[in-house]
Amino acid sequence: MVNLIWALLAVIGIVYAGINGTMEEVNKAIFSTLDEAIMITISLAGVLVFWLGLMKIAEEAGLLAGLSRLFRPVVKKIFPDIPDGHPAMGYILSNMTANVFGLGNAATPMGLKAMKELKNLSGSDKASRSMITLLAINTSSLTIVPTTVIAIRLKYESTDPTAIVGATIVATMISTCAALLIDRYFYYRRKRALRL
C-alpha cells in the first residue's frame, strides 16, 4: 500500500509539472539532490555498520544476553500472553535493544521475526494483543543513542552532533509511555465491550 502511495505521489507530481510547464525545474531539483542523497546514504551506512559491529561485539561478550535477562521481567509484564521460552520473546528483546541504540534498520528484521512468531502463537490472521503492543512500542521506540540522527548532524558539520541525546531520551520515554498507556486503554476498553 505504501509503495502505491509513493508511486501515486510521483505520478501526480510529474503530471502536475507537465501541465504547468515546470518539468525543467523538477528535473533540476531531482538531479541537484541526487549526489547529496547518495552521500547521506553512504555516511549513514557507515554509521550503521559501526553500530552493528558494536552490537555484534556486545552480543559475543554476553552484554545483549545480560540486557535481555535484565529486561525480561519488564517485557514479560508488557507481553503477558507470550509463554516462557517462546522464540518471540527473544526477537522482541533484540528488537527493543536495537531500537534503544537507535538502530531502526537493524531492529526491523527482529521485529518482523517477532511478528511472525506472534502470529504463529495466536493461530489467527487477526492481530493479537501482543502484536498490537509490539507495534505500539516499536513505533514509539525508546532510544538512548540516536545514531542515525547523530550521523546526519555529523554529515552537515554540526558543532555538537550529540546535543540531541538528552532530548531524544526524554521524548522517546514519553512517546513509549504514551504508546503503552494508549495500547492498554484500548485493550481494556475492547475487553469490557466484549463482556457487555
N, C-alpha and C positions, 0 to 999 in steps of 0.2 A: 504494500500500500504506500509506504514512504517513497519507494522508487517511482511509483506512478505520480505522486505529488510533485517530486522533483522534476520529472520529465515534463509534466504539465506546465510547471513554472517556467522551465526553459523554453518550451514551445511558445507559450503565451508571450514571453519577453521578446523572442525573436520575431514573432508575427507583429507585435506592437511596434518594435523598432522598424520593421519593414514598412508598416503603414505610415508611420510618422517620418520616415526618411532619415532615421538616426542610426542606421546599420553601421556606418563607418565609426561612429563613436563607441558603439557596442564592441566592434572588433578591436579598436584601440584599447578599450578597458580590459578586454579578455587577454590580449597579448602583453599588455604592460604589467599585469599582475601575475602572469604565468611564472616568471623567474622567481618572484617573491614567494609564490605558493610552493614551488619546488624546494627553495632554500629552507622555508619553515618546516616542510615535511622532513627534510634530511636532518635538520637540527633536532626536531622532536624525536626522530628515530634514534638519534644518538643518545639522547637523554633516556628514552625508553629502554634501549639496550643496556645502558649503565644501571638503571634501577632494576631491571630484570636480572642482571648479573648479581646485584646485591641481594635480591630476593633468593636467587639460587644458592648463594653463599649462606644466607640466613637459614635456608631450608636444610642444607647439608650440615650446618652447625647445630641444628636442632632448635633454632630460635622460633621458627614458624610452628613447630610442634609444641613448643612451650607456650607460645601465644594462643594456640588452639586450645590447649589444656586450661589456660588461664581464662579464656573467654567462653569455654564450653558451657559452664553453668548459666551464664547470662544468655547465651544463644539458645540453650535448652528451654529457658523460660519464654523466650520470644517465639520459639517454634516447638510448642508442646506436643504437636501431632507426630513429630518425627521420632521413631523408636531409637533406642540407644544402639550405637554401632552401625547405623544406616549410612551408606556412602554419601547421601545427600548432605549430611551434617558436615563432612569433610570438605565437600565442594563449597558449601555456604561459608564455612570458616575461611577457606582460601580466598573466596571472592571478597569477603569483608576485609581481610588482611591486605589484599592488593588495593582495594579502594582506600583504605586508611593511608597507604603510601602514595595515593594519587595516581595509581596505575590503572586507570579505567580500561585501557586496551588490554591489559593483562588480566583484569578482573572479568571481562566479558566471557571468555571461554569457560571459566569456572562457574559463572552464573548460569550459562546455558546448560552445562552439565548438571548443575543443581536442579534446574527447572525440569530437565528430562527425568532425573531420579524422583523428583516430587510428583511428576505426572504418573510415573510407574507406580509410585506408592499409593496415590489416590485411586488409580484404576479408572479414571474418568477423563473425558475430554474437557470438562469444565475446570476452571481454575480453583484449586483448593485453597484453604485458609493459609497454609504455609507458602504457597506460590504467590499469593497476593501480598503477604507480608514481605517476602524476599524482594519482590518487585518494588515495593514502597521503600525498603531500606536501601536497595541498590540504586534507586533513583536519587534518593537524598544523599547517600554515601558520605558518612563521616570521614573526613580527610584531615590528616595531621600534616602531611608533606605534599603540597600541591605541585608535583614535579612538572606537569605539563605547563602550567601557568608560569612557573619559575623559568622553564626553558624558553618560553615565548618572551618573557621580560628580559632574559639574558640576550636573546637574539636582537632585541631592539635597544640594547645597551642601557638598561635601567641602572640608575645609580645604586639602588638597593633592591635587587630582584627578590629577595626573601622577605621583604617588608610585609607581604600579604599573608604570611603564615599564621600570625595571631588571629587576624580577621577571618581567615579561612576556617580555622579550628572552631571559632565561636559560631560562625554562620552555618557550618555543616553540623555542629552539635544541635543547634536549634532546628535545622531542617530535618535531621534524623529523629529527634524527639517529636516534632510535629507529625512526621510521617507515621511513626509508631502510634501516636495518640489517635490520629485520624483512622488508621487501619483498625485499631481496637474499637473505636467508636462505631464504625460501620459494621464490624463483625458482630458486636453485641446487639446492635440495632436489628441486624438481619436475623440473628438468633431469636430475639424477642418477638419479631414479627412472625417467625415460623411457629412459635409456641401459641400464638393467639388464634 
